[in-house]
Amino acid sequence: MKISHVSSAAASRGDAVYVLAPDGRADAGDALKKALQQAKATGDLKTSFRAVRVFHQPKGSAAKRLGVVGLGKVADITTERLRRVAAVAQGSAASRESASFSLLVPASAIKKAKPFAAGQAIAEGMVLGAYRYDAPRKEKPKKAHALQAQVAAVGLSAKDEAEFARGLKVGMKSAQGAVFARDLENQPANILTPTTMAKAAKKLGGGRLTVKVLDEKAMTKLKMGALLGVSRGSVEPAKLIVFEYKTPGAKGNVCVVGKGLTFDSGGISIKPPGRMDEMRYDMCGAGAVMGLFHALSNGALGNYKPKRNIIGVIAAAENMPDADAQRPGDVVTSMDGHTIEVLNTDAEGRLVLADAITYAKKFYKPEKMCDLATLTGAVVVALGHEMSGIMGSDQKLIDDLIDAGDVADEPLWQLPLWQCHKDQVKSKFADLANINSPAHGNGSTAGGAFLSYFAGDTAWAHLDIAGAAYGGLTKDYYKGGATGTAVRTLLHWIRTL
């Protein structure tokens, strides 16, 4: 979807013009003033949150259709509300098969959320709301509508209008990155394999972004026994995907690492059949990293230049139970030399991440590092689908990521990670075990505790996104399937570097 910033006069004309209206303040400028007054006088104008009214205008009017989407009370306006009502407006225009539409936003709503943030949220709402996954079907999908929008602010100063316009542009690019992630994450495992994921990553390269892919032969030379052990049971070869986004004058690196299990059967410790099809989503950590670099390569940072190079590492593999698959009780050796007793082959995400984290440390020596993974069902039990869990070794980094999640309206909740949890994953038959005892509980923290051994003394945070990656409540800009979670959070975090 494409969004352009225009004047309020230009936005007041066309097939479909929508106005975001707080309670009692349906302000859209002089061109639409009379039409809104008439609607209010007849009682047809509703401004409660998400309420939609569409009026056909007399022949000769500037707008063929005039839509009003309610914002509710000005005091209640947040970036999340703006994101949602923008998606509502886009959906209303699409349902009426409008090729394009205009959106007018009053100054009162923009100033409440601050101009840049308001513009960003509105653009994100429209782009994310317009998303649909075109599943493979015999019949071609119907034409999508309302994929072009002109957005105008009403009553802003020139300075605030410039900030609003800048927010629109950045928000569009940020959301396009999340949409890219959603498209990857929604694909079935026979279509999105580690190889096809690597091909999609290579296409992102260019300009400041370089992409390289390591095959199993290269990983064998690096002694990535933990990652390759997971891949042994599959005919699909594993890939290690590495992104380097270079910033001129940057001092040092930061790294994001993504779990890319394109399908997880559980291996020999096979999962129950119910909802196993959802294991297509076990690569959503990798999807977030892919979406981040899509956004970076397309200008989602705007004029901001981070003071660090941004490195991404994705461990892409498939976990299957054939005759060569690793067994419960097997001991593998990771890239950094830790030996690992594989007590449960369904705790495979932490194994592939162990070698990916080690690779990032060895070759890039990042000052800060975070990994993202649909790691545990335990985090869903603890937190549900509306937030992700976070833990790690550096409180400043954790706080910064939590703050970024708050700005993106993708909340993170910190879970403890203490020495007792690290002790729980020590093994009698190797250095580490890939799960703790069922008697211990704290399954999500145990995953983080295992990974902490590989992060070592690097400032590190672990985001368990198993709940937030899919299955959450519908919210106008998310209807179902993969959410593309964490792409926007990572972008907000990078803007603080």
C-alpha positions in Angstrom: 0.0 0.0 0.0 1.2 3.5 -0.9 0.5 6.6 1.3 1.2 10.2 0.3 0.9 13.4 2.4 -1.2 16.1 0.7 -2.9 19.3 1.7 -6.3 19.2 3.4 -7.8 20.9 0.3 -6.5 18.1 -2.0 -7.7 15.4 0.5 -11.2 16.8 0.5 -11.9 15.7 -3.0 -12.3 12.2 -4.6 -14.3 9.0 -4.6 -14.0 8.4 -0.9 -12.9 10.9 1.8 -12.7 9.8 5.4 -12.4 12.0 8.5 -11.1 10.9 11.8 -13.4 12.6 14.4 -12.9 12.9 18.1 -16.1 13.4 20.2 -17.7 16.8 19.3 -14.9 17.8 17.0 -15.5 16.6 13.4 -13.1 19.1 11.9 -12.2 18.5 8.2 -11.7 22.1 6.9 -14.0 24.4 5.0 -14.7 22.2 2.0 -16.4 19.5 4.1 -17.7 21.7 7.0 -21.3 22.0 5.7 -21.6 18.3 5.0 -20.4 17.4 8.5 -22.7 20.0 10.1 -25.7 18.5 8.3 -24.8 15.0 9.4 -24.5 16.2 13.0 -27.8 18.0 12.9 -29.7 14.9 11.8 -28.0 12.8 14.4 -26.3 10.6 11.9 -22.8 11.6 12.9 -21.3 9.1 15.4 -17.8 9.7 16.9 -17.5 7.0 19.4 -14.3 4.9 19.1 -14.3 2.9 15.8 -17.8 4.0 14.8 -18.2 4.4 11.0 -20.7 6.4 9.1 -20.5 6.9 5.3 -22.6 9.6 3.5 -23.2 9.8 -0.2 -22.8 13.4 -1.2 -24.9 15.4 -3.7 -23.8 15.7 -7.3 -21.2 18.4 -7.6 -19.8 17.9 -4.1 -16.0 17.7 -3.7 -16.3 14.1 -2.3 -18.5 11.4 -3.8 -18.6 9.6 -0.4 -17.8 11.2 3.0 -16.9 8.8 5.7 -16.4 9.5 9.4 -14.5 7.2 11.8 -14.9 8.0 15.5 -11.9 8.5 17.7 -13.8 8.8 21.0 -12.7 11.3 23.6 -9.6 13.4 22.9 -8.2 12.5 26.3 -8.3 8.8 25.3 -6.5 9.1 22.0 -3.3 7.1 21.8 -1.1 5.9 19.0 -2.8 2.5 19.2 -6.2 4.1 18.8 -5.0 6.1 15.8 -3.5 2.9 14.3 -6.8 1.1 14.7 -9.1 3.8 13.3 -6.8 4.3 10.3 -7.2 0.5 9.6 -10.9 0.9 10.0 -11.0 3.7 7.5 -8.9 1.7 5.0 -11.2 -1.3 5.5 -14.3 0.7 4.9 -12.9 2.2 1.7 -11.9 -1.2 0.5 -15.3 -2.7 1.2 -16.8 -0.1 -1.1 -14.3 -1.0 -3.8 -12.7 2.4 -3.9 -9.4 2.4 -5.8 -8.0 5.1 -3.5 -9.2 7.2 -0.6 -8.3 10.2 1.4 -8.0 10.6 5.2 -8.2 13.9 7.0 -6.9 14.0 10.6 -7.7 16.9 13.0 -4.9 18.7 14.8 -6.5 17.8 18.2 -5.9 14.1 17.5 -2.4 14.6 16.1 -1.2 16.8 19.0 -2.5 14.4 21.6 -0.2 11.6 20.2 2.5 14.1 19.0 2.8 14.7 15.3 5.6 12.2 14.3 4.1 9.4 16.3 0.6 10.1 15.1 1.7 10.1 11.5 3.6 6.9 12.0 0.7 5.1 13.7 -1.8 6.2 11.1 0.4 4.9 8.2 1.0 1.6 10.1 -2.7 1.1 10.6 -3.5 1.5 7.0 -0.7 -0.7 5.7 -1.2 -3.4 8.2 -4.9 -3.3 7.9 -4.7 -3.6 4.1 -2.6 -6.8 4.4 -4.1 -10.1 3.2 -2.3 -13.4 2.7 -3.0 -14.6 -0.8 -3.1 -18.4 -0.2 -2.5 -20.7 -3.1 -5.9 -21.5 -4.6 -7.3 -22.7 -7.9 -9.1 -19.3 -8.5 -7.1 -16.2 -8.5 -7.7 -13.9 -5.5 -10.1 -11.0 -6.0 -8.7 -7.6 -6.7 -7.7 -5.7 -3.6 -9.0 -2.2 -3.2 -8.0 1.1 -1.4 -4.3 0.4 -1.7 -3.5 4.1 -2.2 -4.2 6.8 0.3 -3.8 10.5 0.6 -3.5 11.8 4.1 -3.8 15.4 5.3 -3.7 17.1 8.7 -6.2 19.8 9.5 -5.1 22.8 11.5 -1.5 22.0 12.2 1.4 24.5 12.2 3.9 24.1 9.4 6.5 22.6 11.8 4.1 20.1 13.2 2.8 19.2 9.7 6.3 18.5 8.5 6.8 16.1 11.5 3.4 14.5 10.8 4.4 13.9 7.1 7.8 12.5 8.2 5.9 10.1 10.5 3.6 8.9 7.7 6.6 8.1 5.5 8.5 6.2 8.2 5.3 4.4 9.4 4.6 3.2 5.8 8.1 1.7 5.5 8.0 0.2 9.0 4.6 -1.5 8.3 5.8 -2.7 4.9 8.5 -4.6 6.8 6.0 -6.2 9.1 3.8 -7.1 6.1 6.9 -8.7 4.5 7.4 -10.7 7.6 3.7 -11.7 7.7 3.9 -13.0 4.2 6.8 -15.3 5.0 5.4 -16.4 8.3 2.0 -17.4 6.8 3.5 -19.7 4.1 3.2 -23.4 4.5 6.4 -25.4 5.2 6.5 -27.1 1.8 6.7 -23.7 0.2 8.8 -21.8 2.7 11.8 -24.1 3.3 15.2 -22.9 4.7 16.4 -22.7 1.1 13.5 -20.5 -0.1 13.9 -18.3 3.0 17.6 -17.8 2.1 16.6 -16.9 -1.5 14.1 -14.3 -0.1 16.8 -12.9 2.1 19.3 -12.6 -0.8 16.8 -10.5 -2.7 16.9 -7.9 0.0 20.6 -7.1 -0.5 21.8 -3.9 -2.1 23.0 -0.5 -1.0 24.1 -0.6 2.6 22.7 -4.1 3.1 24.7 -7.2 2.2 23.4 -10.7 2.7 25.3 -14.0 2.7 24.1 -17.5 3.2 26.1 -20.4 4.7 25.3 -23.9 3.7 25.7 -27.1 5.8 29.2 -27.7 4.5 30.3 -24.3 5.7 28.5 -24.8 9.1 30.2 -28.2 9.4 33.6 -26.5 9.1 32.5 -24.1 11.8 31.6 -27.1 14.0 27.9 -26.0 14.4 26.9 -29.3 15.9 23.9 -28.0 17.8 22.3 -26.5 14.7 23.2 -29.3 12.4 21.9 -31.9 14.9 18.4 -30.4 14.6 18.6 -30.5 10.8 19.7 -34.1 10.5 16.2 -35.6 10.3 15.1 -33.5 7.4 15.8 -33.7 3.7 15.7 -29.9 3.6 19.3 -28.6 4.2 19.8 -26.0 6.9 20.9 -22.4 6.1 22.6 -19.7 8.2 21.5 -16.3 6.8 23.6 -13.3 7.7 22.7 -9.6 7.2 25.1 -6.7 7.4 23.5 -3.2 7.4 26.4 -0.8 7.4 26.2 2.8 8.5 28.9 5.2 7.5 31.0 6.2 10.5 29.4 3.6 12.7 31.4 2.5 15.8 30.7 -1.2 16.5 27.9 -3.6 15.9 24.6 -4.6 17.4 23.1 -7.9 16.4 19.6 -9.5 16.2 19.3 -13.3 15.9 16.2 -15.1 14.7 15.0 -18.7 15.1 14.0 -19.9 11.7 12.4 -23.4 12.1 10.3 -23.5 8.9 8.6 -26.5 10.4 8.9 -28.2 13.7 7.4 -31.7 14.1 9.2 -32.1 17.4 11.6 -34.6 15.9 11.7 -38.0 17.6 10.0 -36.3 20.6 7.1 -35.7 18.2 4.4 -33.2 18.9 0.7 -34.2 19.3 -1.1 -33.9 16.0 -3.6 -31.3 17.1 -2.6 -27.9 15.6 0.8 -29.2 14.4 0.0 -27.3 11.2 0.7 -24.1 13.2 4.3 -25.1 13.4 4.7 -23.1 10.1 4.9 -20.2 12.6 8.0 -21.6 14.3 10.1 -19.3 12.1 8.5 -16.1 13.3 11.7 -15.0 15.1 13.4 -15.2 11.7 10.4 -13.5 10.1 10.9 -10.5 12.5 14.6 -10.3 11.5 13.8 -10.5 7.8 11.1 -7.9 8.2 13.5 -5.6 10.0 16.1 -5.7 7.2 13.3 -5.3 4.6 12.4 -2.1 6.4 16.0 -0.9 6.9 16.8 -1.4 3.2 13.7 0.5 2.2 14.3 3.6 4.3 12.3 2.9 7.5 14.8 4.9 9.6 14.0 8.1 7.6 16.8 10.6 8.2 18.1 8.8 11.3 21.5 7.1 11.0 22.3 4.6 13.8 25.7 4.9 15.3 26.1 1.1 15.0 26.1 -1.4 12.2 23.1 -3.6 12.4 23.9 -7.3 12.0 21.2 -10.1 11.6 21.8 -13.8 11.9 19.1 -16.4 11.1 19.3 -20.1 11.8 17.0 -21.7 9.3 16.2 -25.4 9.6 13.5 -28.0 9.7 13.0 -30.4 12.6 11.8 -33.8 11.3 11.9 -37.4 12.7 13.5 -39.6 10.0 16.0 -42.5 10.6 18.9 -40.1 10.8 17.3 -37.7 13.3 19.0 -37.0 16.6 17.6 -39.0 19.5 16.7 -38.0 23.1 19.9 -38.6 25.1 22.2 -37.8 22.2 25.1 -35.4 23.0 26.1 -32.8 20.5 28.9 -30.2 20.5 28.1 -26.6 19.8 30.2 -24.1 17.9 31.7 -22.6 21.1 32.6 -26.0 22.5 29.8 -26.6 24.9 28.5 -30.2 24.9 24.7 -30.5 25.0 22.6 -33.4 26.1 19.5 -33.4 24.0 16.9 -34.6 26.4 14.0 -33.5 24.2 14.3 -33.1 20.4 11.3 -30.7 20.6 13.5 -28.2 22.4 15.3 -27.5 19.2 15.0 -23.8 18.9 17.5 -23.1 21.6 19.9 -25.5 19.9 19.9 -23.6 16.5 20.1 -20.3 18.4 23.1 -21.4 20.4 25.2 -21.7 17.3 23.7 -18.6 15.7 24.5 -16.6 18.8 28.1 -18.0 18.9 28.6 -17.1 15.2 27.4 -13.5 15.8 29.8 -13.2 18.8 32.8 -14.7 17.0 32.6 -12.7 13.7 31.0 -9.4 14.8 31.7 -9.0 18.5 28.4 -7.1 19.0 28.1 -4.6 21.8 24.5 -5.6 22.2 22.5 -8.6 21.0 19.0 -9.8 21.2 17.4 -13.0 19.9 13.8 -13.5 18.9 12.1 -16.9 18.9 8.9 -18.7 19.2 10.7 -20.7 21.8 8.2 -22.1 24.3 4.6 -22.9 24.8 5.2 -22.0 28.4 5.3 -18.3 27.6 1.8 -18.5 26.1 0.6 -20.1 29.3 2.2 -17.3 31.3 1.4 -14.3 29.2 -1.1 -15.3 26.6 -1.0 -14.0 23.0 -1.1 -10.2 23.6 2.6 -9.8 24.6 6.0 -11.4 24.5 8.3 -12.4 27.3 11.8 -10.8 27.6 14.7 -11.7 29.8 18.5 -11.4 29.5 21.8 -10.4 31.0 21.7 -6.6 30.7 18.9 -4.6 32.4 19.6 -1.4 30.3 19.1 -3.4 27.1 16.0 -5.1 28.4 14.5 -1.7 29.5 15.3 -0.2 26.1 13.6 -3.0 24.3 10.6 -2.8 26.6 10.4 0.9 25.9 10.6 0.3 22.2 7.8 -2.3 22.5 5.6 0.3 24.3 6.1 2.8 21.6 5.3 0.2 18.9 2.3 -1.0 21.0 3.9 -4.5 21.0 4.3 -5.0 24.7 7.1 -7.0 26.4 6.9 -8.4 29.9 10.1 -9.2 31.7 10.6 -12.6 33.2 13.3 -13.5 35.7 16.6 -15.1 34.8 18.6 -16.0 37.9 21.5 -18.2 38.6 19.2 -20.9 39.9 17.6 -21.1 36.5 21.0 -21.5 34.8 21.9 -24.3 37.3 18.7 -26.1 36.2 20.0 -26.7 32.7 23.3 -28.3 33.7 23.6 -31.9 32.7 25.0 -35.1 34.3 26.2 -36.3 30.9 27.4 -33.1 29.2 27.9 -29.5 30.0 24.3 -28.5 29.4 20.9 -30.2 28.9 18.5 -28.6 26.4 15.6 -28.7 28.9 15.3 -28.6 32.7 13.3 -31.0 34.8 9.5 -30.9 34.6 9.6 -30.6 38.4 11.3 -27.2 38.0 8.5 -25.5 35.9 9.5 -22.1 34.5 9.8 -23.5 31.0 10.2 -20.2 29.2 12.9 -19.0 31.6 14.7 -22.3 31.2 15.0 -21.7 27.5 16.5 -18.3 28.2 18.8 -19.8 30.8 20.2 -22.2 28.3 20.9 -19.5 25.8 22.6 -17.3 28.4 25.6 -19.7 28.3 26.2 -18.9 24.7 25.6 -15.1 25.0 28.2 -15.1 27.7 29.3 -11.6 28.8 27.8 -9.8 25.8 24.9 -7.5 26.7 22.0 -9.8 25.6 18.2 -10.1 25.7 16.0 -12.9 24.7 12.5 -12.3 23.4 10.1 -15.3 23.5 7.5 -14.3 21.0 5.6 -17.6 20.8 2.4 -16.0 22.0 2.5 -12.7 20.2 3.6 -14.2 16.8 0.1 -15.5 16.0 -3.3 -16.2 17.5 -4.0 -12.9 19.2 -7.2 -10.9 19.4 -8.3 -9.2 16.2 -7.6 -5.5 16.3 -8.5 -3.9 13.0 -4.9 -4.0 11.7 -4.6 -7.7 12.5 -7.2 -10.1 11.4 -5.6 -13.5 11.9 -2.6 -15.7 11.0 0.9 -14.3 11.6 1.2 -10.8 13.2 4.7 -9.8 12.0 5.4 -9.0 15.6 8.6 -7.3 16.8 9.6 -5.7 13.4 8.4 -2.3 14.5 9.8 -2.8 18.1 13.2 -3.5 16.7 13.0 -0.4 14.5 12.1 1.8 17.5 15.0 0.2 19.4 17.5 0.8 16.6 16.5 4.5 16.5 17.8 4.8 20.1 21.3 3.5 19.3 
